Amino acid sequence: MLTRILIVFLILLITGSPYAQQTATLKKTIELVIPGSGGSNGASVAWHPVHKKYYASMAGNAGFPFAVFDSKGTRVSDEEMQTLEDVRGLWYNPDSRNIQANCYSDHGWIEYITDEKGIPTEIKYLLQKKVQPDDQSAGAYDSQNKLVFFLDEMGYVAAYQYPEGEQVKEFPLHLGKTSGKTDADDNEALYANYNSTALICTGLKKAEIGVLNFSKKQVELYDMTTGYLTRILKLPPDAPSPARLNFSYSNGIVFLFDQTERVWKGYK
């Protein structure tokens, strides 16, 4: 009896620790095939919960492909549809009920206007200035706090208020650490192993911010309050491992763009 009590106590001690790390292994669940030949880097993927559709874009030019897919990954938009701007991050805004994006450098933030079927017909500029830390930064939207998050240098996260576009805070991610130091000086030795332009916002409590460790083939989720690692999502050995761009998250799925096959591969 005493042995059983000790075992239960140890389990509670481990799982109840604020520094306990959870690990899960992801499997491929969906593919979004990008039409045409324009561009070599995927920008982002967003899920529209009202239209029940995925929106996927290429990065690099306003004339590059933009595609809409149903919930199973079948393309429902024309092959010729374009991004209309040089897009980086994509997200759904529940207040406007539209897909929005941040764009390259000082091109600002935009919103896609859609028809009744959810197919984009035009764009509207929300801001026309540089509203991100780096030219290539891909934003992720936290609708609860109305913040757009960006990955800054050396694993710092910059938060910009929506819709004003003012940076309101910056905090470090303690890359690979579940506890310990209170600064992020050690990131310098590790940062080369992480995707340098994109992060994800999951909406999961104490695991809100995610970054891609392409060296270890895993997505690492961090507590936005402490900056410490709380969950690891292991990717299959054959999953793409982009060092920049080509990394996104929507509808509970991690998306990685296969540049050879021109396919967004989704893992859950």
N, C-alpha and C positions, 0 to 999 in steps of 0.2 A: 504493500500500500504506500509506504514511504517513497519507494522508488518511483511509482506512478506520479505522485505529487511533485517530486523533483523534476520529472520529465516535463510535466505540464507547466511548471514554473519556468523552466528553461525556454520552452517554446514561447510562452507569453513574454518573457524577457527579450527574446530575439525579435519577435514580430512587433512588439510594442515599442521598440526603441525608435526614437526620432531619426536615427541614422541607419535604420534597416534598409537594405537595398533589395528591390524586387527585380527578378529577371524573367523575361518571357521570350519565346522563340516565335518569330513571325513566319507566315506562309503566304505565298502569292495568291491573291484572290481575284484580281481583275487586271485587264490590260486596256489601255487607251491608245489606239494607233493614230499617230498624227499623219495627216495626208500631205502630199506635195513633197518638195525638196528644200524649201527655204529654211535656212538656219541650221545650226548644229547643236544648240543648247536649249533644253527645256526651261521655261521660266517658272511656271507654277500650275497647280491644279486646285480648283475650288468646287465645292458642292453647293447647289442651290436646293434647299430643303422644300421649297414650295413647288418649283418646277420638277423636282426630282431628277436633276441632271448635273453632270460633271462638265466643267469648263476648263480646258487645257490650252496653254499658250506656249509659243516659242519666244525666245529672247533674242534681241539683236536688231530688230528692224520693224517699223510700223507695217510693212508689207508681208511679214512672216505669218505662217499659219496660226489660226485660232480655231479650235474645234469644240463642238458640244456633243456630249454622249449621254445615253440613257443610263439607268441605274445598273445595267448589265455590261456596259462598255461598248454598246453599239453606237456608232457615230450617226447623229441625226441632223447635222448641219452640212451645208454645201462644202465641197472640197476646196473651193476658192476663197472661203471666208478668211479674213485677215485680222490681225490684232488691232490695227488702226493706230497703235502707239507702240513704242519700244518698251514692252511690259517686263516687269521683274516679279513682284509678288502679286498674287490674286487672293481675294477673300470675299465671303458673303457678309453683307451688312444687314442684320435683321430689321434695323430701323427703316432703311430705304427699300429693303427687299430687292436689292440689286447686287450684282457682282461688281466689286471695285478692285483697283489695282494701284500699286506704286510703279513708277516708270524709271527709266534710266536717268541718272544724273539729276539735272534740274528740270526734267519734264513733268515732275509733280505727281499728283494723284488724280485718277480718273474713275468714272463710273460708266458701266455699260448699260445702255437703254435697250430693252428687249421687246420683241413682239409678244403676242399672247401665247405663243408656243415656247417662249423662253430663248429664242434665237436673237443674239445681239444685232442691232441695226445701226447703232451709232454710239458715240462716246460723248460724255460730258466731263469737262475739266472741273475738278473740285479745288485743286490748288495748282498753280503753275510756277513752281520754284523748287529748289532742292530741299526736300523734306525727308532726309535720310543721311546716315553717316558717310556712306561711300557711294560712288557712282553705280556700282553693281549690286547694291544691297537689295535683297528681296524681303519685303515686309510680311508680317503675320499679324492678323487682327485679333485682339481680345475684346469681344463685343460687350462683355460684362463690365469692364472698366473703361471702355472706349479708348483703347490704346493700340497703336501700331508698334510692334516690336521689330527691332533690327539687330542683327549681329554686328558688333563693332570690333575694332582691333583687339587681338589677344583675348578673345572670349568674353568681352564685355557686352552687355545688352543695353541698347538705347531705346527708350520708350517715348513715343511722340503722341501727344493728345489728338484725338479725332473730335471734331473736324478742323480744329485750328492749325494743326501741324506744328505745334511748338514742342520742343523736347522738354520733358518734365522730369525725367530721371534717367540715371544710368547705374547699372550694378554689374558686378562680376559673376561669372559662373566659375566655380572652383572645379575646373575640368578633371574628371575622373575621381573626385574626392567625395566621400560621404560625410566627412567631418574633418576637423583639424584647424588649419590656419585660417585667419580671418581676412587675409588679402589674397590676391590672385597672381602674385609674382611668379609662381611656378608654371603658369600657363605658357610662358615663353618657350619652355622646353617641349611642350605637348601640342601647341597650336597647329603645327604643320600636319598633324594627323586628322584635322577636322575640316569639314567643308567650310570655306572661308567667307561665303557670301549669303548663305541661307540658314534660317532657323525655322522652327515650327512652334505654334501655340496650340496646345492640346485641349485646354479647358479642364484638365484633370487636376484636382486639388493636390497641392504639394508636388506636382509633376507637370507644371504649366508650360515650361520652356524645353524644347528639344533641339539637340544638335546632332549632326551626323559624324561619327568617328569612322571615316572610311577605311582607316588602317585596320581596325578591329572588326569591320563589317557590323556595326551596331549603332542604333539610335539611342542616345543618352538623354534622359529626362531629368530636369532639375527643378527644385523648389524655388520659385521666383522670390520668395521672402528671404531664404537663407543663401541661395546660390549653390547649394550642395546637391550632389547626385542622389536621386531616390529610386530610379528605375532604369533598367537596361532592356532594350528590345533587340534581340539578336536577329540578324538578317541571314537568309540562306547564302551558302557559298557562292552561288551564281548570280546573286543580286548585283546590280550596278553599284559602283563605288565612286561617285563624282567628288572631285576635290573642290569644285565651285559650281554654283547654280545647280539645276537638275535634281533638286530635292524639295519635296513639298509634303503637305499633310491636309487631308480633309475627310469628313465623314468617318472619322475613326480609322482612316487608312493612311499608311506611310507610302508616299509615291516617290519613285526614283526613275529618272529618265535614262533609257538605254539609247545612247547616241548612235550606235550602229544600226539598230533595228527601228529607230525613230518611234519608240513606244514608251509611254508612261506605264511602269509596272507597279501595281499596288499590293502592299503587304499588310496583313492584319493577323 
